[in-house]
Amino acid sequence: MAIERAWQLWMLSLLAHALFLLTASSQSINGDELSALLSFKSLIRSDPRQVLSSWDAISNGTNMTTPVFCRWTGVSCNDCRHPGRVTTLHLSDAGLVGTISPHLGNLTLLRVLDLSNNSLDGDIPTSLGGCPKLRAMNLSMNHLSGTIPAELGQLSKLAVFNVGHNNLTGDIPKSLSNLTTLMKFIIERNFIHGQDLSWLGNLTSLTHFVLEGNSFTEYGSGSPVSMEGDIYSYGVLLLEMFTGRRPTENFINAQPTMETAKIS
């Protein structure tokens, strides 16, 4: 009897210790995500619409079973297997002026990042390459500068990448050829340049492809691409890149067209 009771007490002690460690780990992760969001807010120089007014670390006293930041404007925590973890940051068309905090890379379960149509400047943080669950990144219609980080090539689940209408420069990093799930690739109206785009053929899921308004050179000529260029030759190039085959007339007639393919 004494041995059985001692065994029960030992098991209860072990269970309590495990629960303590689990709670401590959860609190640590929640603390990291809270810090990441507050860091983002701290780098916003102007919030004329008071979109971030709810972003306060002090709880409002409702639904205390979830972290306070899950109730902030633009923040969603919708992973049933990991309750209380940020999965969406949606602050498009919010009038925000500032820079993007590199600490957003600590939101490791983030699936959707939409900061489009604001007045954000500075670089795209390389740390965003550390968000392995990210499926959609929309940073378009801002004033972002610098280059597209090569680290974004680590986002193996990314389906939408839109950085159009910014001030980005440099080449498209070839590491993006790893994004085989990418469906929408939009970098229009920047100052991006380059000549070798053959690696785009690795993006076999691509359906929406917009590069216009940059400084790419026309295939085979070394001159800027223009609407007066050899459109047929460029169409052949696209088919070769995205199918890996030299198209014949029958092959061209049999292929579905891409939703968008602009590179002027």
Sine and cosine of phi, psi and omega as CSV:
sin_phi,cos_phi,sin_psi,cos_psi,sin_omega,cos_omega
0.00,0.00,-0.71,0.70,0.01,-1.00
-0.90,0.43,-0.62,0.78,0.00,-1.00
-0.91,0.41,-0.66,0.75,0.01,-1.00
-0.90,0.44,-0.67,0.75,0.00,-1.00
-0.91,0.41,-0.65,0.76,0.02,-1.00
-0.89,0.45,-0.62,0.78,0.04,-1.00
-0.90,0.44,-0.68,0.74,0.02,-1.00
-0.90,0.45,-0.68,0.74,0.01,-1.00
-0.90,0.44,-0.62,0.79,0.01,-1.00
-0.91,0.41,-0.66,0.75,0.01,-1.00
-0.91,0.41,-0.66,0.75,0.04,-1.00
-0.89,0.45,-0.64,0.77,0.03,-1.00
-0.90,0.43,-0.67,0.74,0.01,-1.00
-0.90,0.43,-0.67,0.75,0.02,-1.00
-0.90,0.43,-0.67,0.74,0.01,-1.00
-0.89,0.46,-0.64,0.77,0.01,-1.00
-0.91,0.41,-0.66,0.75,0.01,-1.00
-0.90,0.44,-0.67,0.74,0.03,-1.00
-0.90,0.44,-0.61,0.80,0.03,-1.00
-0.90,0.44,-0.71,0.71,0.00,-1.00
-0.90,0.43,-0.64,0.77,0.01,-1.00
-0.90,0.43,-0.68,0.73,0.02,-1.00
-0.91,0.42,-0.68,0.73,0.00,-1.00
-0.89,0.45,-0.65,0.76,0.02,-1.00
-0.90,0.43,-0.69,0.72,0.01,-1.00
-0.89,0.46,-0.67,0.74,0.01,-1.00
-0.91,0.42,-0.60,0.80,0.02,-1.00
-0.91,0.42,-0.70,0.72,0.02,-1.00
-0.90,0.44,-0.71,0.70,0.02,-1.00
-0.87,0.49,-0.60,0.80,0.04,-1.00
-0.90,0.43,-0.63,0.78,0.03,-1.00
-0.90,0.43,-0.66,0.75,-0.03,-1.00
-0.95,0.32,-0.62,0.79,0.08,-1.00
-0.87,0.49,-0.71,0.70,0.00,-1.00
-0.89,0.46,-0.63,0.78,0.00,-1.00
-0.89,0.46,-0.69,0.72,-0.01,-1.00
-0.93,0.36,-0.65,0.76,0.03,-1.00
-0.92,0.39,-0.54,0.84,0.07,-1.00
-0.90,0.43,-0.66,0.75,0.06,-1.00
-0.85,0.52,-0.73,0.68,-0.02,-1.00
-0.88,0.47,-0.61,0.79,-0.06,-1.00
-0.92,0.40,-0.38,0.92,-0.01,-1.00
-1.00,-0.10,0.07,1.00,0.10,-1.00
-1.00,0.02,0.90,-0.44,-0.07,-1.00
-0.99,0.12,-0.41,0.91,-0.01,-1.00
-0.53,-0.85,0.74,-0.67,0.02,-1.00
-0.72,-0.70,0.95,0.31,-0.16,-0.99
-0.88,0.47,-0.42,0.91,-0.02,-1.00
-0.99,-0.11,0.08,1.00,0.03,-1.00
0.83,0.56,0.60,0.80,0.00,-1.00
-0.90,0.43,-0.55,0.84,-0.05,-1.00
-1.00,-0.09,0.26,0.97,-0.03,-1.00
-0.91,0.42,-0.44,0.90,0.02,-1.00
-0.99,0.15,-0.14,0.99,-0.05,-1.00
-0.98,0.18,0.99,0.14,-0.03,-1.00
-0.74,-0.67,0.72,-0.69,-0.05,-1.00
-0.94,0.33,-0.23,0.97,0.00,-1.00
-1.00,0.07,0.82,-0.58,-0.06,-1.00
-0.92,0.40,0.51,-0.86,0.07,-1.00
-1.00,-0.01,0.11,0.99,0.13,-0.99
1.00,0.04,0.07,1.00,-0.01,-1.00
-0.93,-0.36,0.62,-0.79,0.09,-1.00
0.77,0.64,0.90,0.44,-0.09,-1.00
-0.96,0.29,-0.03,1.00,0.02,-1.00
-0.97,0.23,-0.23,0.97,0.03,-1.00
-0.86,-0.51,0.46,-0.89,0.02,-1.00
-0.86,0.51,0.52,-0.86,-0.06,-1.00
-0.86,0.51,-0.56,0.83,-0.10,-1.00
-0.93,0.36,-0.31,0.95,0.04,-1.00
-0.93,0.36,-0.19,0.98,0.02,-1.00
-0.96,-0.27,0.10,1.00,0.00,-1.00
-0.97,0.22,0.48,-0.88,0.05,-1.00
-0.85,0.53,0.78,-0.62,0.06,-1.00
1.00,0.07,-0.08,1.00,-0.04,-1.00
-0.94,-0.34,0.74,-0.67,0.08,-1.00
-0.79,-0.61,0.59,-0.81,0.06,-1.00
-0.81,-0.59,1.00,-0.01,-0.19,-0.98
-0.87,-0.50,0.50,0.87,0.05,-1.00
-0.97,-0.23,0.96,-0.29,-0.07,-1.00
-0.91,0.42,-0.43,0.90,0.02,-1.00
-0.99,0.16,-0.34,0.94,0.02,-1.00
-0.72,-0.70,0.94,0.34,-0.04,-1.00
-0.88,0.48,0.61,-0.80,0.02,-1.00
1.00,0.08,0.18,0.98,0.05,-1.00
-0.95,-0.31,0.64,-0.76,-0.05,-1.00
-0.95,0.32,0.81,-0.59,0.04,-1.00
-0.91,-0.42,-0.39,0.92,-0.02,-1.00
-0.66,-0.75,0.71,-0.70,0.17,-0.99
-0.82,-0.58,0.97,-0.26,-0.13,-0.99
-0.84,-0.54,0.98,-0.18,-0.04,-1.00
-0.75,-0.66,0.67,0.74,0.00,-1.00
-0.96,0.29,0.50,-0.87,0.09,-1.00
0.79,0.61,0.70,0.71,-0.07,-1.00
-0.96,-0.28,-0.06,1.00,0.00,-1.00
0.96,0.28,0.31,0.95,-0.06,-1.00
-0.96,0.28,0.67,-0.74,0.07,-1.00
-0.86,-0.51,0.82,-0.57,0.00,-1.00
0.33,-0.94,-0.39,-0.92,0.02,-1.00
-0.84,-0.54,0.30,-0.95,-0.02,-1.00
-1.00,0.01,0.85,-0.53,-0.03,-1.00
-0.92,0.38,0.72,-0.70,0.08,-1.00
-0.92,0.40,-0.29,0.96,-0.01,-1.00
-0.95,0.32,-0.16,0.99,0.11,-0.99
-0.88,0.47,-0.34,0.94,0.07,-1.00
-0.90,0.43,-0.23,0.97,0.05,-1.00
-0.99,0.13,-0.10,1.00,0.06,-1.00
-1.00,0.07,0.97,0.24,-0.23,-0.97
-0.96,0.27,-0.16,0.99,0.09,-1.00
-0.95,-0.31,0.21,0.98,0.00,-1.00
-0.90,0.44,0.76,-0.65,0.00,-1.00
-0.94,-0.34,-0.55,0.84,-0.04,-1.00
-0.76,-0.65,0.82,-0.58,0.09,-1.00
-0.83,-0.56,0.94,-0.34,-0.01,-1.00
-0.80,-0.60,0.97,-0.24,0.04,-1.00
-0.87,-0.49,0.44,0.90,-0.11,-0.99
-0.94,0.35,0.40,-0.92,0.10,-0.99
0.84,0.54,0.78,0.62,0.14,-0.99
-0.81,-0.59,-0.37,-0.93,0.07,-1.00
-0.79,-0.61,0.78,0.63,0.00,-1.00
-1.00,0.09,0.69,-0.73,0.00,-1.00
-0.83,-0.56,-0.12,-0.99,-0.04,-1.00
0.99,0.14,-0.21,-0.98,-0.08,-1.00
-1.00,0.08,0.36,-0.93,0.24,-0.97
-0.97,0.22,0.86,-0.52,-0.06,-1.00
-0.87,0.49,0.74,-0.67,0.07,-1.00
-0.90,0.43,-0.43,0.90,-0.05,-1.00
-0.90,0.44,-0.31,0.95,0.02,-1.00
-0.90,0.44,-0.32,0.95,0.11,-0.99
-0.92,0.39,-0.18,0.98,0.03,-1.00
-1.00,-0.09,0.32,0.95,0.05,-1.00
-0.95,-0.32,0.99,0.17,-0.21,-0.98
-0.91,0.41,-0.29,0.96,-0.01,-1.00
-1.00,-0.03,-0.06,1.00,-0.12,-0.99
-0.88,0.47,0.80,-0.61,-0.01,-1.00
-0.92,-0.40,-0.42,0.91,-0.01,-1.00
-0.62,-0.78,0.80,-0.61,0.06,-1.00
-0.78,-0.62,0.91,-0.42,0.01,-1.00
-0.83,-0.55,0.96,-0.27,0.02,-1.00
-0.89,-0.46,0.34,0.94,-0.09,-1.00
-0.94,0.35,0.28,-0.96,0.09,-1.00
0.86,0.52,0.77,0.64,0.09,-1.00
-0.76,-0.65,-0.38,-0.93,0.05,-1.00
-0.81,-0.58,0.57,0.82,-0.05,-1.00
-0.93,0.38,0.59,-0.81,-0.02,-1.00
-0.79,-0.61,-0.13,-0.99,-0.06,-1.00
0.98,0.18,-0.32,-0.95,-0.07,-1.00
-0.95,-0.31,0.25,-0.97,0.13,-0.99
-0.96,0.28,0.85,-0.52,-0.07,-1.00
-0.89,0.45,0.71,-0.70,0.06,-1.00
-0.89,0.45,-0.44,0.90,-0.03,-1.00
-0.88,0.47,-0.35,0.94,0.01,-1.00
-0.92,0.39,-0.26,0.97,0.08,-1.00
-0.92,0.39,-0.14,0.99,0.04,-1.00
-1.00,0.08,-0.13,0.99,-0.08,-1.00
-0.99,0.11,0.98,0.21,-0.18,-0.98
-0.93,0.38,-0.24,0.97,0.00,-1.00
-0.98,-0.22,0.02,1.00,-0.12,-0.99
-0.91,0.41,0.80,-0.61,0.02,-1.00
-0.93,-0.36,-0.46,0.89,-0.03,-1.00
-0.78,-0.63,0.82,-0.58,0.05,-1.00
-0.73,-0.69,0.94,-0.35,-0.06,-1.00
-0.76,-0.65,0.94,-0.34,0.08,-1.00
-0.82,-0.57,0.44,0.90,-0.02,-1.00
-0.89,0.45,0.43,-0.90,0.06,-1.00
0.86,0.51,0.86,0.51,0.12,-0.99
-0.71,-0.70,-0.35,-0.94,0.02,-1.00
-0.84,-0.54,0.59,0.81,-0.05,-1.00
-0.96,0.29,0.53,-0.85,-0.03,-1.00
-0.77,-0.64,-0.03,-1.00,0.06,-1.00
0.99,0.15,-0.11,-0.99,0.01,-1.00
-1.00,0.09,0.31,-0.95,0.23,-0.97
-0.97,0.25,0.84,-0.54,-0.03,-1.00
-0.90,0.45,0.71,-0.71,-0.02,-1.00
-0.92,0.38,-0.25,0.97,0.06,-1.00
-0.88,0.47,-0.37,0.93,0.03,-1.00
-0.92,0.38,-0.20,0.98,0.07,-1.00
-0.91,0.42,-0.24,0.97,0.05,-1.00
-0.97,0.24,-0.20,0.98,-0.11,-0.99
-1.00,0.09,0.93,0.36,-0.10,-0.99
-0.95,0.31,-0.20,0.98,0.06,-1.00
-1.00,-0.07,-0.01,1.00,-0.08,-1.00
-0.92,0.40,0.80,-0.60,0.00,-1.00
-0.95,-0.32,-0.59,0.81,0.01,-1.00
-0.85,-0.53,0.86,-0.52,-0.05,-1.00
-0.79,-0.61,0.97,-0.24,-0.14,-0.99
-0.79,-0.61,0.91,-0.42,0.04,-1.00
-0.75,-0.66,0.43,0.90,-0.08,-1.00
-0.88,0.48,0.43,-0.90,0.11,-0.99
0.84,0.54,0.84,0.54,0.16,-0.99
-0.76,-0.65,-0.37,-0.93,0.05,-1.00
-0.82,-0.57,0.57,0.82,-0.04,-1.00
-0.98,0.17,0.59,-0.81,-0.02,-1.00
-0.71,-0.70,0.09,-1.00,0.02,-1.00
0.45,-0.89,0.28,-0.96,-0.02,-1.00
-0.87,-0.50,-0.67,0.74,-0.09,-1.00
-1.00,-0.06,0.97,-0.24,0.06,-1.00
-0.94,-0.34,0.29,0.96,-0.08,-1.00
-0.88,0.47,-0.47,0.88,-0.02,-1.00
-0.91,0.42,-0.28,0.96,0.04,-1.00
-0.88,0.48,-0.31,0.95,0.05,-1.00
-0.89,0.45,-0.30,0.95,0.04,-1.00
-0.96,0.27,-0.29,0.96,-0.06,-1.00
-1.00,0.09,0.95,0.30,-0.17,-0.99
-0.96,0.29,-0.21,0.98,0.01,-1.00
-0.99,-0.10,-0.01,1.00,-0.15,-0.99
-0.91,0.41,0.76,-0.65,0.07,-1.00
-0.82,-0.58,-0.31,0.95,-0.09,-1.00
-0.71,-0.71,0.92,-0.40,-0.26,-0.97
-0.67,-0.74,0.97,-0.24,-0.10,-1.00
-0.77,-0.63,0.92,-0.38,0.00,-1.00
-0.87,-0.49,0.04,1.00,-0.15,-0.99
-0.88,0.47,0.41,-0.91,0.04,-1.00
0.98,0.19,0.41,0.91,0.08,-1.00
-0.87,-0.49,-0.35,-0.94,-0.08,-1.00
-0.85,-0.53,0.66,0.75,0.05,-1.00
-0.96,0.27,0.44,-0.90,0.02,-1.00
-0.99,-0.15,0.51,-0.86,-0.05,-1.00
-0.93,0.36,0.65,-0.76,-0.05,-1.00
-0.84,0.54,0.84,-0.54,0.12,-0.99
0.99,0.13,-0.08,1.00,-0.09,-1.00
-0.87,-0.50,-0.41,0.91,-0.03,-1.00
0.97,0.23,0.13,0.99,0.02,-1.00
-0.95,-0.31,0.36,-0.93,-0.03,-1.00
-0.86,0.51,0.62,-0.78,0.04,-1.00
-0.94,0.35,0.67,-0.74,0.02,-1.00
-0.59,-0.81,0.24,-0.97,0.03,-1.00
-0.91,0.42,-0.35,0.94,0.01,-1.00
-1.00,0.09,0.00,1.00,-0.03,-1.00
-0.94,0.34,0.02,-1.00,-0.04,-1.00
-0.98,0.21,1.00,0.01,-0.09,-1.00
-0.90,0.44,-0.62,0.79,0.00,-1.00
-0.89,0.46,-0.72,0.70,0.00,-1.00
-0.88,0.48,-0.63,0.78,0.00,-1.00
-0.93,0.37,-0.59,0.80,0.06,-1.00
-0.89,0.46,-0.64,0.77,0.07,-1.00
-0.88,0.48,-0.67,0.74,0.03,-1.00
-0.86,0.51,-0.72,0.70,0.00,-1.00
-0.86,0.51,-0.70,0.72,0.00,-1.00
-0.90,0.44,-0.63,0.77,0.05,-1.00
-0.90,0.45,-0.69,0.73,-0.05,-1.00
-0.90,0.43,-0.66,0.75,-0.14,-0.99
-1.00,-0.04,-0.16,0.99,0.02,-1.00
-0.85,-0.53,-0.31,0.95,-0.04,-1.00
0.97,0.26,0.21,0.98,-0.03,-1.00
-0.79,-0.61,0.55,-0.83,0.10,-1.00
-0.97,0.22,0.91,-0.41,-0.12,-0.99
-0.96,0.28,0.67,-0.74,0.19,-0.98
-0.99,-0.17,0.07,-1.00,0.00,-1.00
-0.87,0.48,-0.68,0.73,0.01,-1.00
-0.91,0.41,-0.61,0.79,-0.01,-1.00
-0.90,0.43,-0.69,0.72,-0.01,-1.00
-0.88,0.48,-0.68,0.73,-0.03,-1.00
-0.91,0.41,-0.42,0.91,-0.07,-1.00
-1.00,0.01,-0.22,0.98,-0.12,-0.99
-1.00,0.05,0.65,-0.76,0.13,-0.99
-0.95,0.33,0.51,-0.86,0.00,-1.00
-1.00,0.06,0.45,-0.89,0.10,-0.99
-0.96,0.30,0.45,-0.89,0.01,-1.00
-0.89,0.46,-0.69,0.72,0.02,-1.00
-0.53,-0.85,0.65,-0.76,0.09,-1.00
-0.50,-0.86,1.00,0.00,-0.06,-1.00
-0.88,-0.47,0.73,-0.69,0.03,-1.00
-0.55,-0.84,0.65,0.76,0.00,-1.00
-1.00,-0.09,0.00,0.00,0.00,0.00
